Amino acid sequence: MTQEARFAAIDLGSNSFHLIIAATKRAGGYRIISRYRHKVRLAAGLDQQLWVNDAAIGRGLQCLSMFRNMLADIPLGHIRCVATATLRKASNQQQMIAQFEEALGCPIEVISGHTEAKLIYQGATSAYAGSSKPLLVLDIGGASTEVIVGHGTEPLHLESFDLGCVVWQQRFFHNQTISATACNDAIASARALLADHVGRFKELGWEHVSGASGTFRALLDLRQSRQLTPVIDATWLQQVLAEVIAVGHVQRLHELPLRRDRTAVFVGGLCILIALLEELGIHRVHLAAGALREGLLLQQLAAVTAPSNN
């Protein structure tokens, strides 16, 4: 093992595919060499029978072929690729995995919601190593939402919910029209899924809340464009919701302004976030330092730096 070994973590999410390439540091830890994110919107291809259509699969294959070229100089044993909610639930999962593995050139592991939540928490709380501070981490994915409470880097209780920004966008805003009725329905439906689970989170409690997904980054980009502090609060989210309803259509969300690559599933994610804050009684959310792929990197780092038995 060289002191500067390269390794990679790949996250096949329901909205975006992510690749991080890193190298070990002589003094310990790792340094990021490059990051790649590609909007695949895999969950948008799910039909009522949970079959992912050819168009979504094609977008995934194109992205993974590109990733394969970027991984050419990294040993296969130093690459870990995981897939989350859409591939967990897809009725054509086996066919998709076979196609995706051929395009990527390495094995793909479909992880459970529990494993996904643990990795998210590990990546989001890496800065709290050695701390026992009570923390809550939220991650709104494309087809699932993870909520994790813990102390420092140790998760204590976690849940993976069957709702996500792509799925909610398709369900409540499929015609791209944004109305108060549709938003209220989206929020109420999300709250109903969360309601039976919030008691345990509140019982454990937290001092700090972090958000670890594209929905949070889009909102912080919006705050930055308005020269506001980088903290999302519940009152401001209601203002954003009112603005979104006034705009009235997904294709006009850039007027807020939002980056065009964030508009397609923004309202679905916003409604889920409002539901989370209302159900859990959260007032302020900070952007997490990492997410699932950073959690994977930490596990990969441990694997590539482990002493050899030979």
C-alpha positions, 0 to 999 in steps of 0.5 A: 500500500502506498502512502498516497493511495487513491480511492473512490466512492460512488452514490447512485441516488434517486435524483443524482449520481455522485462520484468522489475521488480521494487520496490518502494523506501521509499524516492520516485522513484523505484529501479530495481530488475531484467531485462529480455530480450528474442529474440522472433523475432515476426515480422519475422513471418509476411507473406504478408497477415500480418499473424504471423506464428505458429513458431513466436507465439510459441516463444512468448508463450514460453517466456511469460510462463517464464515471468509468473513464474517470476511475481508470487509474484506481484499483477495483478494490479501492472503489465502492459503489452503492445504490439507494431508494430507487434501485431498492424498490425497482421491480426491474432491479436485477436487470438494471444492476447488470446493465449499470455494473457493465457500464461502470466496470465494478460491483454495485451494492444496493443498500438498505434504508438503515445502512443509507441513514447510517452512512449519511450520519457518518458523513454529515457529522465527521467534523464532530469526532470526539464530541458528544453533542446531540445532533439531528441530521435530515437528508431529503433524497430523490425517493427516500428521506432519512432522519437520524439523531445521535451524539457526535458521530454515533447515531442513536436512532434513525428512520428512512421514509418512503418519500423524496423530492423526485417522487413528491414532485411527480406525485403532486406537481406532475403537470409542473403547475404550482398551486397552494392546494398542491403544496398543502396536499404535499406537506400534509401527505409528508406529515402523515408519513412522519407522524408516527415516528417523531416521538422517539426523535423528540425523546432523544433530543438534539442541539443542532440540526444539519441538512444533507441534500440538494434541497438544502443546497438550493435553499442556501444558494437562494439565501446567498443570492439575497445576501442572507445568513447561511441558516434556513429557518422555518419562517423564511421557508414559509416565505419561499413557499408563498413565492413559489406559489405566486410564481405558479409554474416549475419552469418559472422558478429561475425567477426566484432566482434558482439555478435551472438545474435545481428547479425540476424537483425543488417544490417537492423537496421544499414541501417535504422539508416544511413537513419535517420542520413542522412535525419535529418542531425544528426552527433552524437548519444548517447545511451539513459538512457531508452526506452519504458519499462522505460516509462512504469515503470514511469507510473506504479510507479505513479499508484502504489503510487497514494493515495487511495480514500478509 
